[in-house]
Amino acid sequence: HGIVDPTDYEKVRDEIIESLLEYRDPILGRSPFTLILRAEDAEILGLYGDRIGDIIFTVREGGKYSEGHGIYLPTARYGMSSIYAFILLAGPGIRENYEFKRPVHLIDLAPTISFLLGFPPPQDSQGSILFEAFNEEIINFYFKTR
């Protein structure tokens, strides 16, 4: 809890969150934040553990707070770029011209590459195999050999 007395921790976090929610940027005329969360609620964004802040926030695109990386939602677009990435799969067993209908996460790559190499996913991997990108032949082969 850092410098905050443990008995005051939740009260202080509530006060900070309330202040962030009430703040209006004088340039934007609205809140500069797109998201404000307690640390325990940020796991869905991939933020967890003892090395993240007690309060997590992301800022709107534009405005004076948006010059750095790491302060945006994963889907934000800013300036002439964004923090999106893409995945390109090609080769035997891969569906041709397939476009994912859902977000693909970095944590999906290790299990997917392991699958393509014929190995089980790493024991501590958290992502999923991107089965939807594979043709029926490779999926049937995978499940017949298991």
MDTraj code that builds the backbone (N, CA, C; nanometers):
import mdtraj as md
import numpy as np

residues = "HIS GLY ILE VAL ASP PRO THR ASP TYR GLU LYS VAL ARG ASP GLU ILE ILE GLU SER LEU LEU GLU TYR ARG ASP PRO ILE LEU GLY ARG SER PRO PHE THR LEU ILE LEU ARG ALA GLU ASP ALA GLU ILE LEU GLY LEU TYR GLY ASP ARG ILE GLY ASP ILE ILE PHE THR VAL ARG GLU GLY GLY LYS TYR SER GLU GLY HIS GLY ILE TYR LEU PRO THR ALA ARG TYR GLY MET SER SER ILE TYR ALA PHE ILE LEU LEU ALA GLY PRO GLY ILE ARG GLU ASN TYR GLU PHE LYS ARG PRO VAL HIS LEU ILE ASP LEU ALA PRO THR ILE SER PHE LEU LEU GLY PHE PRO PRO PRO GLN ASP SER GLN GLY SER ILE LEU PHE GLU ALA PHE ASN GLU GLU ILE ILE ASN PHE TYR PHE LYS THR ARG".split()
xyz = np.array([
    [0.0812, -0.1196, 0.0000],
    [0.0000, 0.0000, 0.0000],
    [0.0856, 0.1261, 0.0000],
    [0.2156, 0.1103, -0.0151],
    [0.3029, 0.2263, -0.0233],
    [0.2960, 0.3119, 0.1008],
    [0.2769, 0.4427, 0.0826],
    [0.2760, 0.5352, 0.1962],
    [0.1388, 0.5477, 0.2615],
    [0.0376, 0.4832, 0.2026],
    [-0.0982, 0.4921, 0.2577],
    [-0.1157, 0.3869, 0.3665],
    [-0.1676, 0.4300, 0.4789],
    [-0.1972, 0.3372, 0.5883],
    [-0.2971, 0.2331, 0.5371],
    [-0.2717, 0.1040, 0.5602],
    [-0.3618, -0.0010, 0.5106],
    [-0.5084, 0.0188, 0.5502],
    [-0.5331, 0.0793, 0.6639],
    [-0.6730, 0.1014, 0.7049],
    [-0.7407, 0.2109, 0.6215],
    [-0.6603, 0.2968, 0.5572],
    [-0.7142, 0.4051, 0.4741],
    [-0.7079, 0.3743, 0.3245],
    [-0.6511, 0.2615, 0.2881],
    [-0.6212, 0.2292, 0.1481],
    [-0.7441, 0.2415, 0.0570],
    [-0.8521, 0.1735, 0.0883],
    [-0.9711, 0.1764, 0.0023],
    [-1.0318, 0.3161, -0.0041],
    [-1.0332, 0.3856, 0.1075],
    [-1.0876, 0.5215, 0.1119],
    [-1.0063, 0.6141, 0.0212],
    [-0.8736, 0.6040, 0.0282],
    [-0.7870, 0.6888, -0.0543],
    [-0.8062, 0.6552, -0.2023],
    [-0.8127, 0.5264, -0.2351],
    [-0.8358, 0.4887, -0.3756],
    [-0.9693, 0.5430, -0.4250],
    [-1.0730, 0.5305, -0.3431],
    [-1.2047, 0.5831, -0.3817],
    [-1.1988, 0.7332, -0.4068],
    [-1.1276, 0.8064, -0.3217],
    [-1.1154, 0.9517, -0.3373],
    [-1.0411, 0.9868, -0.4660],
    [-0.9350, 0.9131, -0.4957],
    [-0.8589, 0.9395, -0.6186],
    [-0.9446, 0.9097, -0.7407],
    [-1.0126, 0.7970, -0.7402],
    [-1.0985, 0.7611, -0.8536],
    [-1.2088, 0.8650, -0.8715],
    [-1.2691, 0.9072, -0.7630],
    [-1.3741, 1.0093, -0.7694],
    [-1.3188, 1.1392, -0.8289],
    [-1.1990, 1.1786, -0.7882],
    [-1.1366, 1.3000, -0.8430],
    [-1.1102, 1.2854, -0.9923],
    [-1.0619, 1.1690, -1.0333],
    [-1.0374, 1.1452, -1.1759],
    [-1.1681, 1.1486, -1.2549],
    [-1.2732, 1.0911, -1.2003],
    [-1.4029, 1.0902, -1.2681],
    [-1.4620, 1.2310, -1.2801],
    [-1.4380, 1.3151, -1.1822],
    [-1.4925, 1.4512, -1.1825],
    [-1.4113, 1.5478, -1.2682],
    [-1.2842, 1.5190, -1.2913],
    [-1.1960, 1.6120, -1.3617],
    [-1.2425, 1.6346, -1.5057],
    [-1.2394, 1.7595, -1.5504],
    [-1.2694, 1.7959, -1.6884],
    [-1.1499, 1.8701, -1.7446],
    [-1.0994, 1.8214, -1.8555],
    [-0.9864, 1.8853, -1.9216],
    [-1.0324, 2.0193, -1.9775],
    [-0.9595, 2.1284, -1.9490],
    [-1.0025, 2.2598, -1.9971],
    [-0.9973, 2.2722, -2.1497],
    [-0.9118, 2.1965, -2.2144],
    [-0.9023, 2.2017, -2.3609],
    [-1.0131, 2.1186, -2.4247],
    [-1.0298, 1.9953, -2.3775],
    [-1.1299, 1.9054, -2.4345],
    [-1.2717, 1.9393, -2.3890],
    [-1.2833, 1.9986, -2.2695],
    [-1.4142, 2.0272, -2.2137],
    [-1.4851, 1.9030, -2.1624],
    [-1.4122, 1.7964, -2.1458],
    [-1.4683, 1.6701, -2.0957],
    [-1.3580, 1.5929, -2.0250],
    [-1.3927, 1.4804, -1.9736],
    [-1.2925, 1.3974, -1.9062],
    [-1.1868, 1.3512, -2.0067],
    [-1.0593, 1.3573, -1.9708],
    [-0.9560, 1.3073, -2.0611],
    [-0.9409, 1.1550, -2.0537],
    [-1.0152, 1.0902, -1.9660],
    [-0.9978, 0.9469, -1.9421],
    [-1.1049, 0.8645, -2.0131],
    [-1.0639, 0.7529, -2.0695],
    [-1.1598, 0.6602, -2.1294],
    [-1.1935, 0.5476, -2.0340],
    [-1.1060, 0.5251, -1.9371],
    [-1.1239, 0.4129, -1.8462],
    [-1.0507, 0.4408, -1.7159],
    [-1.1150, 0.4117, -1.6053],
    [-1.0526, 0.4235, -1.4733],
    [-1.0926, 0.2991, -1.3951],
    [-0.9935, 0.2213, -1.3517],
    [-1.0205, 0.0943, -1.2836],
    [-0.9329, 0.0763, -1.1612],
    [-0.9834, 0.0020, -1.0655],
    [-0.8991, -0.0471, -0.9563],
    [-0.8118, -0.1583, -1.0142],
    [-0.6966, -0.1798, -0.9572],
    [-0.6032, -0.2805, -1.0083],
    [-0.6680, -0.4178, -1.0207],
    [-0.7468, -0.4577, -0.9235],
    [-0.8062, -0.5917, -0.9264],
    [-0.9096, -0.6081, -1.0372],
    [-0.9558, -0.4977, -1.0957],
    [-1.0520, -0.5043, -1.2054],
    [-0.9854, -0.4940, -1.3425],
    [-0.8542, -0.4773, -1.3464],
    [-0.7829, -0.4553, -1.4723],
    [-0.7291, -0.5833, -1.5352],
    [-0.7504, -0.6963, -1.4724],
    [-0.6963, -0.8218, -1.5260],
    [-0.7491, -0.8510, -1.6658],
    [-0.8720, -0.8119, -1.6947],
    [-0.9299, -0.8359, -1.8263],
    [-0.8503, -0.7648, -1.9364],
    [-0.7767, -0.6616, -1.8999],
    [-0.6915, -0.5900, -1.9951],
    [-0.5503, -0.6471, -1.9996],
    [-0.5265, -0.7532, -1.9239],
    [-0.3931, -0.8124, -1.9190],
    [-0.3031, -0.7459, -1.8167],
    [-0.3602, -0.6661, -1.7300],
    [-0.2830, -0.5962, -1.6274],
    [-0.3128, -0.6597, -1.4928],
    [-0.2127, -0.7221, -1.4360],
    [-0.2322, -0.7871, -1.3069],
    [-0.0963, -0.8101, -1.2421],
    [-0.0986, -0.8512, -1.1178],
    [0.0253, -0.8785, -1.0456],
    [0.0623, -0.7642, -0.9533],
    [0.1756, -0.7799, -0.8893],
    [0.2168, -0.6809, -0.7894],
    [0.2987, -0.5666, -0.8482],
    [0.3089, -0.5593, -0.9815],
    [0.3902, -0.4542, -1.0421],
    [0.3069, -0.3508, -1.1169],
    [0.1750, -0.3559, -1.0998],
    [0.0913, -0.2530, -1.1621],
    [0.0460, -0.1552, -1.0544],
    [-0.0053, -0.0432, -1.0974],
    [-0.0509, 0.0575, -1.0025],
    [-0.1782, 0.0164, -0.9310],
    [-0.2121, 0.0901, -0.8289],
    [-0.3345, 0.0640, -0.7528],
    [-0.4585, 0.1066, -0.8306],
    [-0.4407, 0.2050, -0.9187],
    [-0.5480, 0.2556, -1.0034],
    [-0.4941, 0.2593, -1.1461],
    [-0.5709, 0.2075, -1.2385],
    [-0.5314, 0.2029, -1.3793],
    [-0.6225, 0.2983, -1.4555],
    [-0.5652, 0.3797, -1.5456],
    [-0.6486, 0.4648, -1.6289],
    [-0.5892, 0.4731, -1.7680],
    [-0.6766, 0.4995, -1.8647],
    [-0.6332, 0.5237, -2.0017],
    [-0.6904, 0.6587, -2.0431],
    [-0.6236, 0.7251, -2.1372],
    [-0.6660, 0.8594, -2.1775],
    [-0.7277, 0.8583, -2.3165],
    [-0.8081, 0.9611, -2.3409],
    [-0.8682, 0.9792, -2.4732],
    [-0.7604, 1.0153, -2.5740],
    [-0.7925, 0.9865, -2.6976],
    [-0.7038, 1.0272, -2.8056],
    [-0.7085, 1.1792, -2.8169],
    [-0.5941, 1.2397, -2.8414],
    [-0.5880, 1.3850, -2.8471],
    [-0.5711, 1.4415, -2.7072],
    [-0.5633, 1.5731, -2.6996],
    [-0.5476, 1.6340, -2.5677],
    [-0.4023, 1.6327, -2.5249],
    [-0.3762, 1.7009, -2.4147],
    [-0.2377, 1.7187, -2.3725],
    [-0.1792, 1.5988, -2.3003],
    [-0.2603, 1.4966, -2.2714],
    [-0.2111, 1.3817, -2.1953],
    [-0.1755, 1.2640, -2.2844],
    [-0.1839, 1.2797, -2.4148],
    [-0.1771, 1.1633, -2.5026],
    [-0.0513, 1.1558, -2.5878],
    [0.0610, 1.1968, -2.5338],
    [0.1827, 1.1936, -2.6124],
    [0.2657, 1.0679, -2.5953],
    [0.2319, 0.9795, -2.5037],
    [0.3150, 0.8628, -2.4774],
    [0.2440, 0.7327, -2.5056],
    [0.3218, 0.6270, -2.5123],
    [0.2658, 0.4928, -2.5280],
    [0.2253, 0.4391, -2.3916],
    [0.1344, 0.3426, -2.3924],
    [0.0994, 0.2731, -2.2701],
    [-0.0123, 0.3361, -2.1900],
    [-0.0682, 0.4466, -2.2393],
    [-0.1753, 0.5114, -2.1642],
    [-0.3091, 0.4999, -2.2352],
    [-0.3124, 0.4243, -2.3441],
    [-0.4333, 0.4082, -2.4234],
    [-0.4945, 0.2711, -2.4028],
    [-0.6229, 0.2604, -2.4363],
    [-0.6848, 0.1293, -2.4466],
    [-0.6184, 0.0553, -2.5623],
    [-0.6183, -0.0776, -2.5618],
    [-0.5522, -0.1524, -2.6691],
    [-0.6088, -0.1252, -2.8077],
    [-0.7301, -0.0733, -2.8191],
    [-0.7909, -0.0480, -2.9495],
    [-0.7826, 0.0975, -2.9935],
    [-0.7098, 0.1803, -2.9216],
    [-0.7049, 0.3237, -2.9516],
    [-0.6310, 0.3518, -3.0816],
    [-0.6746, 0.4569, -3.1480],
    [-0.6029, 0.5096, -3.2644],
    [-0.5656, 0.6535, -3.2294],
    [-0.4450, 0.6916, -3.2618],
    [-0.4027, 0.8267, -3.2297],
    [-0.3066, 0.8747, -3.3359],
    [-0.3151, 1.0051, -3.3672],
    [-0.2301, 1.0609, -3.4708],
    [-0.2481, 0.9855, -3.6012],
    [-0.1368, 0.9455, -3.6602],
    [-0.1399, 0.8715, -3.7859],
    [-0.1144, 0.7235, -3.7633],
    [-0.1271, 0.6778, -3.6409],
    [-0.0968, 0.5373, -3.6130],
    [-0.1928, 0.4833, -3.5085],
    [-0.1686, 0.3605, -3.4674],
    [-0.2486, 0.2989, -3.3626],
    [-0.1603, 0.1995, -3.2892],
    [-0.2150, 0.1366, -3.1868],
    [-0.1385, 0.0333, -3.1183],
    [-0.1911, -0.1053, -3.1530],
    [-0.2658, -0.1133, -3.2637],
    [-0.3075, -0.2426, -3.3158],
    [-0.1858, -0.3146, -3.3733],
    [-0.1941, -0.4436, -3.3802],
    [-0.0943, -0.5238, -3.4510],
    [-0.1714, -0.6210, -3.5387],
    [-0.1022, -0.6917, -3.6237],
    [-0.1713, -0.7905, -3.7062],
    [-0.0951, -0.9212, -3.7028],
    [-0.1653, -1.0262, -3.7402],
    [-0.1032, -1.1574, -3.7511],
    [-0.1309, -1.2072, -3.8920],
    [-0.0300, -1.2622, -3.9540],
    [-0.0426, -1.3166, -4.0883],
    [0.0013, -1.4616, -4.0833],
    [-0.0875, -1.5509, -4.1202],
    [-0.0572, -1.6935, -4.1242],
    [-0.0713, -1.7400, -4.2680],
    [0.0232, -1.8183, -4.3159],
    [0.0163, -1.8721, -4.4519],
    [0.0897, -2.0047, -4.4559],
    [0.0439, -2.0929, -4.5431],
    [0.1115, -2.2208, -4.5600],
    [0.0147, -2.3367, -4.5553],
    [0.0690, -2.4586, -4.5613],
    [-0.0158, -2.5779, -4.5589],
    [-0.1014, -2.5830, -4.4324],
    [-0.2295, -2.6105, -4.4501],
    [-0.3199, -2.6224, -4.3367],
    [-0.3841, -2.4925, -4.2934],
    [-0.3411, -2.3800, -4.3501],
    [-0.3951, -2.2490, -4.3135],
    [-0.5048, -2.2114, -4.4130],
    [-0.6179, -2.1655, -4.3629],
    [-0.7272, -2.1227, -4.4509],
    [-0.6834, -2.0022, -4.5327],
    [-0.7162, -2.0052, -4.6590],
    [-0.6770, -1.8970, -4.7487],
    [-0.7687, -1.7761, -4.7303],
    [-0.7096, -1.6593, -4.7257],
    [-0.7821, -1.5317, -4.7143],
    [-0.8726, -1.5229, -4.5914],
    [-0.8367, -1.5910, -4.4860],
    [-0.9187, -1.5874, -4.3653],
    [-0.8909, -1.4594, -4.2862],
    [-0.9968, -1.3959, -4.2373],
    [-0.9842, -1.2799, -4.1487],
    [-1.0474, -1.3150, -4.0152],
    [-0.9744, -1.2919, -3.9078],
    [-1.0255, -1.3213, -3.7744],
    [-1.1458, -1.2330, -3.7445],
    [-1.2443, -1.2910, -3.6818],
    [-1.3661, -1.2180, -3.6448],
    [-1.3581, -1.1667, -3.5015],
    [-1.2497, -1.1965, -3.4342],
    [-1.2307, -1.1575, -3.2943],
    [-1.0887, -1.1052, -3.2793],
    [-1.0609, -1.0338, -3.1727],
    [-0.9228, -0.9899, -3.1513],
    [-0.8300, -1.1091, -3.1280],
    [-0.7121, -1.1007, -3.1846],
    [-0.6077, -1.2000, -3.1601],
    [-0.5094, -1.1352, -3.0642],
    [-0.4736, -1.2074, -2.9601],
    [-0.3856, -1.1525, -2.8581],
    [-0.2468, -1.2144, -2.8681],
    [-0.1482, -1.1408, -2.8250],
    [-0.0110, -1.1888, -2.8261],
    [0.0019, -1.3228, -2.7541],
    [-0.0748, -1.3417, -2.6487],
    [-0.0653, -1.4669, -2.5725],
    [-0.1206, -1.5869, -2.6500],
    [-0.1893, -1.5625, -2.7636],
    [-0.2384, -1.6723, -2.8471],
    [-0.1290, -1.7294, -2.9374],
    [-0.0201, -1.6587, -2.9544],
    [0.0814, -1.7021, -3.0504],
    [0.1572, -1.8266, -3.0066],
    [0.1990, -1.8352, -2.8820],
    [0.2751, -1.9532, -2.8371],
    [0.1941, -2.0815, -2.8516],
    [0.0677, -2.0871, -2.8064],
    [-0.0083, -2.2101, -2.8259],
    [-0.0323, -2.2417, -2.9738],
    [-0.0533, -2.1377, -3.0547],
    [-0.0783, -2.1593, -3.1975],
    [0.0460, -2.2113, -3.2682],
    [0.1599, -2.1522, -3.2403],
    [0.2850, -2.1982, -3.3026],
    [0.3185, -2.3388, -3.2556],
    [0.2970, -2.3671, -3.1296],
    [0.3192, -2.5033, -3.0784],
    [0.2313, -2.6028, -3.1527],
    [0.1059, -2.5677, -3.1730],
    [0.0126, -2.6528, -3.2474],
    [0.0663, -2.6806, -3.3874],
    [0.1103, -2.5756, -3.4563],
    [0.1614, -2.5918, -3.5928],
    [0.2857, -2.6794, -3.5982],
    [0.3641, -2.6784, -3.4921],
    [0.4850, -2.7610, -3.4862],
    [0.4564, -2.9019, -3.4349],
    [0.3314, -2.9280, -3.3972],
    [0.2943, -3.0607, -3.3503],
    [0.3181, -3.0844, -3.2028],
    [0.3375, -2.9781, -3.1279],
    [0.3610, -2.9893, -2.9839],
    [0.2394, -2.9396, -2.9069],
    [0.2214, -2.9861, -2.7840],
    [0.1149, -2.9284, -2.7017],
    [0.1524, -2.7850, -2.6642],
    [0.0533, -2.7040, -2.6310],
    [0.0843, -2.5667, -2.5896],
    [0.1743, -2.5673, -2.4663],
    [0.2585, -2.4657, -2.4496],
    [0.3399, -2.4571, -2.3282],
    [0.2503, -2.4654, -2.2047],
    [0.2978, -2.5328, -2.1047],
    [0.2181, -2.5587, -1.9850],
    [0.1673, -2.4311, -1.9181],
    [0.2481, -2.3260, -1.9218],
    [0.2076, -2.2027, -1.8545],
    [0.1476, -2.0988, -1.9494],
    [0.1192, -2.1384, -2.0745],
    [0.0612, -2.0410, -2.1674],
    [-0.0837, -2.0134, -2.1300],
    [-0.1252, -1.8906, -2.1529],
    [-0.2601, -1.8492, -2.1159],
    [-0.3492, -1.8267, -2.2370],
    [-0.2922, -1.8192, -2.3544],
    [-0.3699, -1.7931, -2.4746],
    [-0.4356, -1.9187, -2.5277],
    [-0.4997, -1.9034, -2.6421],
    [-0.5675, -2.0168, -2.7042],
    [-0.5129, -2.0401, -2.8444],
    [-0.5285, -2.1627, -2.8917],
    [-0.4884, -2.1966, -3.0285],
    [-0.5893, -2.1314, -3.1229],
    [-0.5414, -2.0696, -3.2272],
    [-0.6271, -1.9991, -3.3223],
    [-0.6841, -2.0974, -3.4250],
    [-0.7631, -2.1934, -3.3774],
    [-0.8170, -2.2994, -3.4629],
    [-0.8922, -2.2463, -3.5835],
    [-0.9599, -2.1335, -3.5681],
    [-1.0411, -2.0824, -3.6779],
    [-0.9597, -2.0487, -3.8030],
    [-0.8285, -2.0345, -3.7894],
    [-0.7436, -2.0022, -3.9039],
    [-0.6992, -2.1261, -3.9818],
    [-0.7257, -2.2444, -3.9283],
    [-0.6782, -2.3679, -3.9910],
    [-0.7892, -2.4353, -4.0703],
    [-0.7493, -2.5056, -4.1792],
    [-0.8503, -2.5769, -4.2565],
    [-0.8892, -2.7064, -4.1852],
    [-0.9965, -2.7674, -4.2330],
    [-1.0508, -2.8874, -4.1685],
    [-0.9498, -3.0007, -4.1607],
    [-0.8702, -3.0143, -4.2644],
    [-0.7736, -3.1248, -4.2699],
    [-0.6773, -3.1221, -4.1513],
    [-0.6207, -3.0085, -4.1229],
    [-0.5235, -3.0003, -4.0135],
    [-0.5927, -3.0150, -3.8775],
    [-0.7126, -2.9615, -3.8649],
    [-0.7861, -2.9754, -3.7382],
    [-0.8242, -3.1212, -3.7143],
    [-0.8752, -3.1882, -3.8188],
    [-0.9098, -3.3303, -3.8054],
    [-0.7876, -3.4132, -3.7701],
    [-0.6746, -3.3841, -3.8331],
    [-0.5505, -3.4564, -3.8030],
    [-0.5122, -3.4361, -3.6570],
    [-0.5226, -3.3134, -3.6110],
    [-0.4867, -3.2817, -3.4723],
    [-0.5713, -3.3621, -3.3745],
    [-0.7015, -3.3633, -3.3951],
    [-0.7892, -3.4308, -3.2994],
    [-0.7854, -3.5827, -3.3121],
    [-0.7489, -3.6358, -3.4279],
    [-0.7361, -3.7816, -3.4434],
    [-0.6122, -3.8342, -3.3727],
    [-0.5082, -3.7520, -3.3653],
    [-0.3825, -3.7971, -3.3043],
    [-0.3791, -3.7722, -3.1544],
    [-0.4784, -3.7126, -3.0985],
    [-0.4804, -3.6835, -2.9546],
    [-0.5498, -3.7927, -2.8784],
])
top = md.Topology()
chain = top.add_chain()
for i, resn in enumerate(residues, 1):
    res = top.add_residue(resn, chain, resSeq=i)
    for name in ("N", "CA", "C"):
        top.add_atom(name, md.element.get_by_symbol(name[0]), res)
traj = md.Trajectory(xyz[None], top)
